[in-house]
Amino acid sequence: MLKSAQTVIDIQPDAVSVAGKVGHWLLELALKAKDRFTVCLSGGSTPKLLYQSLADKKIAEQMPWEIIHWFWGDERFVSKKDPLSNYHMVEEAMLSKVRIPAKNIHAINTEVKEPVLAAAMYEKELKSYYGSDRLDPEKPLFDVTLLGLGPDGHTASLFPGTDVLSERLAWASAVVGVKPEARITLTYPVLESSQAVAFLVTGREKREIAKQVITGASELPAARVRPTGTLFWFFDEAAYPRI
Ligand code: 6PG
């Protein structure tokens, strides 16, 4: 692992090894937690292997499921049963395989009329869970925020050129018109309110965009994430941009 003051880069041989490494990393952190451990889940396809590894016996039988709360960093504004749904992906990979108290699963409710309403409702849920309307840098909302990296440098549903990139007050926003399906995304201040923000990036197709992002030179959305705590990059060999 390469370390700087606030950034840790870990490189594994392949995507399965990344999933195993991050799975054990999360297990270690969760076992150290006292009464609550809060995770903000990433959508997309990359983290599916991780969620499957968390549900695998080797980790699952040690995981303190009863104290772990699961939130989503973004969601597609589709039914929970839709294959596009990030909830659906996590449910298939993990939630359906392990015993997690229903109260610990904080899905973004997309069964409402408008994406803006879904965002407002989720903001209310986040604030109620956190216990305040104001994020305190000394008291991060999440223990771990998991993020992916899109081919255009987006992360969560923080897409290049969208207004939500400058949103500093709302905790969750609707993002409409970028993708065929509307999105709900947490905003930077909330994603960053975390002891650890971990990007999971695998596959040769991510190497170039990853290089632009980790050199910090770019204004790409993923490059603008400034966590309260430590920033982790978990790469496989194929995606790691030899800088
Ligand atoms: C989503 C994610 C999104 C994702 C990246 C990478 O809802 O799709 O939040 O930000 O992490 O697009 O996606 P892949 O892991 O599928 O490459």
Boltz pocket constraint, residues with backbone or C-beta under 6 A from the ligand:
constraints:
  - pocket:
      binder: B
      contacts: [[A, 42], [A, 43], [A, 44], [A, 45], [A, 46], [A, 47], [A, 74], [A, 75], [A, 76], [A, 86], [A, 147], [A, 148], [A, 149], [A, 150], [A, 151], [A, 154], [A, 155], [A, 156], [A, 157], [A, 200]]
      max_distance: 6.0
